[in-house]
């Protein structure tokens, strides 16, 4: 049921992730952070086995801090992606296999905004939009219809909101809350979270019905 989503705009990236912590069919809590700060202009969202996500995320974040202390500057977004995917694929060849998939988003002063898709096997590809989890099956058609290359932050936020509303309608167990982060040249900004309260009017409204012209 877990879902993480990402959208790349002209000069920003938005990452959204649910905060549900579940085990099989049991809901445990709704305060699990799945999006983590790597540098001042880069974040990663993780999904997969709860223990694997916790350990692998902690390993990556501590090594990013060590790199900055050692060298005096942060890794670039692409450098962070390479470090993540190389470690993830290396663990596949050992006895410690992490069941983790990620989205890495950030802003580079030279290349601009970047959004990277990394699967549990360490494969990586730059994308404009996408995500991981069961919800991406419903969100992909929404991205394909409403995504525009030159969207502003509000338009991109609205596309994410359409995806979250669709997940509320489709899933038996609702993802109660989504954390949303904006990453741009100025750094990282936490946007208004999406939950049942904030989206109640949109959920109740449903799709607009077409009326027949009988005149």
Secondary structure, DSSP 8 states (H G I E B T S, - for coil): --EEEEEE-SSEEEEEEE--EEETTEEEES----EEEEETTEEEEEEE-HHHHHHHHHHHHHHHHHHHHHHSS---HHHHHHHHHHHHHHHHTSS----EEEEEEEEETTTEEEEEEE-TTS-EEE-SEEEEETTHHHHHHHHHHH--TT--HHHHHHHHHHHHHHHHHH-SS---EEEEEEEETTEEEE---EETTTTHHHHHH-S--------
